[in-house]
Amino acid sequence: MAIHIEQDKNQAQLAFSLQSRADIDTIRLTESRVACKVAPGNVKFPLLIALRHQAEDAVVSGRRLMIPIKFWFKAVTEDEEAEVVIITCRLEVAYELAEGYEPTPEQIDAFRQGNAIFNCWSYFREYVQNSVARMNYPPVAIPFLRMIPKAIPTTSTDTPKVMGSAPAQIKQPTEQRIHRGRKRRQRKEI
């Protein structure tokens, strides 16, 4: 399973023209909210997860391009009756632009809707995985984000679709897995 961002040929070319004249300078967390609404001992596994992202308005200042991106993660019970974990965060990615280069609004829009989200995705994945683990839930593996050619026009590229045969889940750890983890730690200590 993966999350897909679709871009048509023109969008991909516009984004590439900006990408080839920019370097990532920083990616930083600017806002975050984390909520664990149900204790792990009081929830029935597996949990289903939902993901969203939205690139916000880009700002160009001199040779610097800044793009904030909002991400959402939610884990719910399989019957979707209870929200268990909710994580929202905003990451801001800053790029240094090549000397004398001024990107067009079309280039910026194509880049922020694809490349900028892609550049921040691994930071979002790590943030969710660590936050969920700190809530004493099993670690969650956020699916890969893939850039793919747009095959059929869709209504919006702001809302990704979870692709795959089955929804992503957080599964309850088995006693066997927990036991194996303890054995490994004991061996390392010897």
N, C-alpha and C positions, 0 to 999 in steps of 0.2 A: 504494500500500500504506500502511496505517496500523495503529497499535495502538489497540484499542478498550477503553474502560471502559464497561461497561453498568450502568445503574441503572434500577430500576423507578420508577414515578411517586412512590411514597411516599418512597423513598430520595432522589430528586431534590428533593422538597419539603423534607425534613428538612435536606439539605445547603444548600439555598437559604436556609432560615431562619437558619442559622449564618452563611453567606456574607454576608448582608445586614447583619450586625452585627459584622463583623470586617474588619480591614485587615491586609495583609501587612506585617510589620515587618522581618524578615530571612530570608534563605535562606543557609545556610552549609554548607560541606563539613565533616563531622565525622570521616569515616573514608574511607580509600581504599586500594585495592590494584590495581596495574597490572602485568601480566606479558606480555612478548613472548617467546613460546616458540620461534619460528622466524624467522630473519632473512629479510627480504623477497626476497633473491636465491635463497633455498632453498625457496620455496613456489610451488605451482602455483595460478594464479588461474583462475576467480573464487573468492572466499571467501564462504561463507554466514555470515550473522549470526543470532544468537539474542538475545532480550531478555527480561528479567523485571523485575518491581518488586514490592515489598511494603511497605505502610504498616504501621509498627509502632505500639505503644501511644502514645496521645496523653497529654499531661500539661497540666493546667490549673493555673495558679498565679496567683491574683488575676485580673487582666485579661489575662493572657497564656496563649495556647494554643500548645503546641509539639508538632510531629508529626515524628518521624524517619521517613525513607523510604529503604529499601535498593533499589539498582538493580544489575542484572547485565547485562553485555554480553559476548558470546563470538563470536569469528570462528573458523570451522573450514574445513578444506579441503572441496571439493565432495563428496568421497566420505566425509566426516565421520570420517576416520581420524586426523587430527591437529588438536589445538587449536593455534591460531596466536596469538591475542591474547585475553586475559581481563582484563576491567576490572570491579571491583566498587567501589561507593562508597555512602556513606550521606550524605544531605543532611537537614538539619533546617530545617524551615520554622516560623517563629514568627509568630503573629498577635496583634494587639492587639484585644481584645474591647471592645464598646461598654460604657460606664459602666452598671453594674447588671445586665448580661446574664450569665446563667449557662446555658450550653448543656446540654441533656440528653445522657445517654450515647448515645442513638439518633442525635441530631443530630451528635455528634462522630464516631460510627462512619461514618455516611453521608458526612460531609465528608472524613474522612481517607481513605476508600476511593475517592474521586473527585476532588474539588477540590484537595486537598493534593498528590496525585500530579501532577495536571494543572499546578499552579503550579510544581512543581519540574522538570517534564519538559524544558523548554528549557535549564535549567542542566545537566542530565544529558547532553543532546544535545551541547552545546558542550564539556563535559568529555571525552566520548568522542572527538569529532572532533579536538580538540587532542592528546589522548593518542596516538591512532592515528597522526596526522601526525608526532608527535615520535619515533615508532618507525620512521619512514621508509616507512610504508605510505601508499597513496593515501588522501586524506580520505574518510571514510565519512559518508553522510547518514543519520542515524537517522530513521526514519519519524515522521510526526506522531502525536500522541496525540489521540484524539477521544473525547468523551463522547457516548454514544448511549443512546436508550431501550432498556431490556431487552425484547427481543421474546419470547424463550423462556427460562424459568428454566435457569440453569447451576449447576454444582456449586460454583463459587467465583469471586469477582471478584478474588482475590489474584493469580491467574496469568493474565496477558493472553495473547490469541491473536494471532499475526501474521496479519493478514488481507491478502488480495490474491491475484492470479493466480500470482505467482512469489515465491519467498523473496528477501529483500533480499540484496544481494551487494556485495562490494568487488571492483572490477574493476582489472586491471592497467592502469597508464597507458600510453597509446599514444605512440609516438614523435612523432606529429603533434601531440598535445596538449602534450607537453613542449616541442617546437620552438616552437609558438605562444606558450607562456609566456615563452620566452627573447626572442622578438621584441618582445613587449609591454614587457618590462623595458628593452630597448635603446632603444625609442622614447621611453620616459619619461625616460631619462637624457640624451637629446639636448637 
